[in-house]
Amino acid sequence: MKLIHTAQLDARQKNEIEKLITACRKYRPTGISFPFDDASVFCLLYDPSLVCALALSLPSDPEIPAECTAFTLPGRRGEGLFTSAMDSISDRIDDYDLLFPADHRDPDTLLALSAMGAERISDEYMMECELSGKDFSSLPNPPLPITENNTHIFIDETSDAEGTVTLTFNLFAGSPRKQSPDALCRTALFHQSERACFYDFSVKKELRRQGIGQKLLLHVLLLLHRRGVSSVFLHVSGSNTAAVSLYKKTGFQITETLSYYLY
């Protein structure tokens, strides 16, 4: 069995890890991603091909937990490969608590974390909204900028070299000549994709619970639908119950639950 530690993956190693992750996802679905370029150290275990890949992100402050992501070949689980990989970097993690992301659709990971004595400390949801066939009949259909009941929505659009378009929706309740919007959200439209990522949503504290956030979200979904977007997804903390409730009211459903375990 061969063990490799590296601070940076080469093209061959990235390809081997991609194949390992593909095999894991064929065995069980998972929303866990691998930090190919963002980890501090990578541990690769071969026997003879790659059977376990571990990435560890070490913050400069040891008071902050180090995030650990690992994939083990399905047919080789239960052989202590992950434990061997962890033992090989024990000198680097002695001063840190470890944070493990886990997808609840993978019972093998949950069993391993339970055996370690790791404690579940938080959840994160991925939520999706299908726009095809969604009823937008209750919303007006004016040209932009939208003006409805003294509410104004303006859109700023930017794009990067890879073709990703970012739309920033700014909502003003009353006069639009304010220094900052009363509510804001951003969406990323990926090149040659009908899916959009929804992020960075906020409503001024003094204006919450007045329906402003829901009004903005519904208009965002309508305008994305007009641009040919078929579905929108987002990530939200499970502890943010107000946001989860708002997203559900506008048509989002929880499709994945990622949990974080502290060890």
C-alpha positions in Angstrom: 0.0 0.0 0.0 1.4 3.4 -1.0 0.7 6.7 0.8 1.3 10.1 -0.7 1.1 13.5 1.1 1.1 16.7 -1.1 0.2 20.3 -0.7 -0.8 20.6 -4.3 -2.4 18.0 -6.7 -1.1 17.5 -10.2 -3.3 16.8 -13.2 -2.9 13.0 -12.9 -3.9 13.0 -9.2 -6.9 15.2 -9.8 -8.0 12.8 -12.5 -7.6 9.8 -10.2 -9.7 11.5 -7.5 -12.4 12.4 -10.0 -12.6 8.7 -10.9 -12.8 7.8 -7.2 -15.6 10.3 -6.5 -17.5 9.1 -9.6 -17.4 5.5 -8.2 -18.6 6.7 -4.8 -21.5 8.7 -6.3 -22.6 5.7 -8.4 -22.7 3.7 -5.2 -24.6 6.3 -3.2 -25.6 9.9 -4.1 -23.7 12.6 -2.2 -23.6 16.4 -2.3 -20.1 16.5 -0.8 -17.5 18.1 -3.0 -13.8 17.7 -2.9 -11.6 20.9 -2.4 -9.1 20.2 -5.2 -7.4 23.6 -5.0 -8.4 24.8 -1.5 -7.0 22.3 1.0 -3.8 22.6 3.0 -2.7 19.0 2.6 -3.9 16.0 0.6 -3.5 12.4 1.6 -3.8 9.8 -1.2 -3.8 6.0 -0.5 -3.1 3.5 -3.3 -3.6 -0.2 -3.3 -2.6 -0.4 -6.2 -4.9 2.2 -7.6 -6.4 5.1 -5.6 -8.6 3.7 -2.9 -8.9 6.7 -0.5 -8.4 10.4 -0.9 -8.5 12.9 2.0 -8.3 16.7 2.0 -7.6 18.7 5.1 -8.0 22.5 5.3 -6.0 23.9 8.2 -6.8 27.5 9.3 -4.0 29.6 10.7 -5.9 29.9 14.0 -6.0 26.5 15.8 -9.1 27.8 17.6 -11.0 27.3 14.3 -11.8 23.7 13.4 -10.0 22.2 10.4 -12.3 20.9 7.7 -11.7 17.4 6.6 -13.2 15.8 3.4 -12.6 12.2 2.4 -13.7 9.6 -0.2 -13.1 5.9 0.1 -13.7 3.4 -2.7 -17.0 1.6 -2.0 -15.7 -1.9 -2.3 -12.8 -1.1 0.2 -14.8 0.5 3.0 -14.6 -1.1 6.4 -10.8 -1.9 5.9 -9.5 1.0 8.0 -8.2 3.0 5.0 -9.6 6.3 6.2 -8.2 5.6 9.7 -4.8 4.9 8.1 -4.9 8.2 6.2 -5.9 10.1 9.3 -3.2 8.5 11.4 -0.6 9.5 8.8 -1.3 13.2 9.3 -1.9 13.0 13.1 1.1 15.3 13.8 -0.6 18.1 11.7 -4.0 18.0 13.4 -3.1 17.5 17.0 -3.9 21.2 17.8 -7.2 21.3 15.9 -10.8 20.1 16.3 -11.9 18.5 13.0 -15.1 19.4 11.1 -16.5 16.7 8.7 -19.2 17.4 6.2 -21.6 14.5 5.7 -24.5 13.7 3.4 -27.3 11.8 5.1 -27.9 9.7 2.0 -24.6 7.9 2.7 -25.0 5.7 5.8 -21.4 4.5 5.6 -20.1 7.9 6.3 -22.6 8.4 9.2 -21.5 5.0 10.7 -17.8 6.0 10.5 -18.4 9.3 12.2 -20.5 7.7 14.9 -17.7 5.2 15.5 -15.3 8.0 15.9 -17.5 9.8 18.4 -18.0 12.9 16.2 -20.8 15.2 17.2 -23.4 16.6 14.8 -23.4 20.3 15.3 -25.2 21.9 12.3 -27.1 21.2 9.1 -27.1 22.9 5.7 -29.9 22.4 3.1 -29.7 22.6 -0.6 -33.1 23.8 -1.9 -34.4 23.8 -5.5 -37.2 25.5 -7.3 -38.4 24.2 -10.7 -39.6 27.1 -12.9 -41.0 25.0 -15.7 -44.8 25.0 -15.3 -44.7 27.3 -12.3 -47.7 29.6 -12.0 -46.7 33.3 -12.3 -50.2 34.5 -13.1 -50.4 36.5 -9.9 -47.4 38.7 -10.9 -47.6 41.6 -13.2 -45.9 41.6 -16.6 -44.5 45.1 -17.1 -41.2 46.1 -18.8 -38.2 46.6 -16.5 -37.7 48.3 -14.1 -40.7 46.8 -12.3 -42.8 49.3 -10.4 -45.6 47.9 -8.4 -47.4 49.5 -5.4 -44.6 52.0 -5.0 -42.0 49.2 -5.0 -39.1 49.4 -7.5 -36.9 46.5 -8.6 -33.7 47.3 -10.6 -31.3 44.8 -12.1 -27.5 45.1 -12.5 -25.9 42.5 -14.8 -22.2 41.5 -15.0 -20.4 38.6 -16.7 -17.0 37.0 -16.3 -14.5 35.5 -18.7 -16.1 32.0 -18.3 -19.5 33.2 -19.3 -21.1 33.2 -15.9 -23.7 36.0 -15.7 -24.4 37.6 -12.3 -27.7 39.4 -11.8 -28.1 41.6 -8.8 -31.7 42.5 -8.0 -32.2 45.6 -5.9 -35.6 46.3 -4.4 -36.6 49.8 -3.1 -39.8 50.3 -1.2 -40.8 53.8 -1.9 -38.3 56.1 -3.6 -35.6 54.3 -5.5 -33.1 57.2 -4.8 -31.7 55.6 -1.7 -28.1 54.9 -1.0 -28.7 51.2 -0.4 -31.6 48.9 -1.4 -34.2 47.7 1.1 -33.8 44.1 -0.2 -31.2 42.5 -2.4 -30.4 39.2 -3.9 -27.9 37.8 -6.5 -28.1 34.9 -8.9 -25.5 33.3 -11.0 -26.4 32.0 -14.4 -23.9 29.5 -15.6 -22.7 29.4 -19.3 -24.8 27.0 -21.4 -26.8 25.9 -18.4 -30.5 26.2 -17.7 -29.8 26.2 -13.9 -29.2 29.3 -11.8 -27.6 29.6 -8.3 -29.4 31.9 -5.9 -27.3 33.6 -3.2 -26.6 36.7 -1.1 -30.2 37.5 -0.2 -31.0 40.1 2.4 -33.8 42.4 3.7 -33.3 45.4 6.0 -34.0 44.4 9.5 -36.7 47.0 10.1 -38.6 45.9 6.9 -38.7 42.2 7.6 -42.0 40.3 8.1 -43.7 42.7 5.7 -43.7 40.5 2.6 -41.0 42.4 0.9 -38.6 39.4 0.7 -41.3 37.2 -0.7 -42.2 39.8 -3.3 -38.6 40.2 -4.4 -38.0 36.4 -4.6 -41.1 35.8 -6.7 -40.1 38.5 -9.2 -36.6 37.1 -9.4 -38.0 33.7 -10.2 -40.3 35.2 -12.8 -37.5 37.2 -14.5 -35.1 34.1 -14.5 -37.9 32.1 -16.1 -38.2 34.7 -18.8 -34.5 34.3 -19.5 -34.9 30.6 -20.1 -33.8 29.3 -16.6 -35.6 26.1 -15.8 -34.5 25.6 -12.1 -32.9 27.6 -9.3 -30.9 26.2 -6.4 -29.5 27.6 -3.2 -27.8 26.6 0.1 -29.1 27.7 3.5 -28.3 26.9 7.1 -30.8 24.6 8.7 -30.8 26.9 11.8 -32.1 29.8 9.7 -35.7 28.7 10.0 -37.1 32.1 8.8 -35.2 31.8 5.5 -36.1 28.2 5.0 -39.8 29.1 5.6 -39.6 32.0 3.1 -38.0 29.8 0.4 -40.7 27.2 0.8 -43.4 29.8 0.4 -41.9 30.8 -3.0 -41.7 27.2 -4.2 -38.3 25.9 -3.1 -38.0 22.3 -1.7 -35.2 20.7 0.3 -33.4 18.3 -2.0 -30.2 17.6 0.0 -29.2 17.8 3.7 -25.5 18.2 4.5 -24.5 17.9 8.2 -21.3 19.0 9.9 -19.8 16.8 12.6 -17.2 18.0 15.1 -14.5 15.7 16.4 
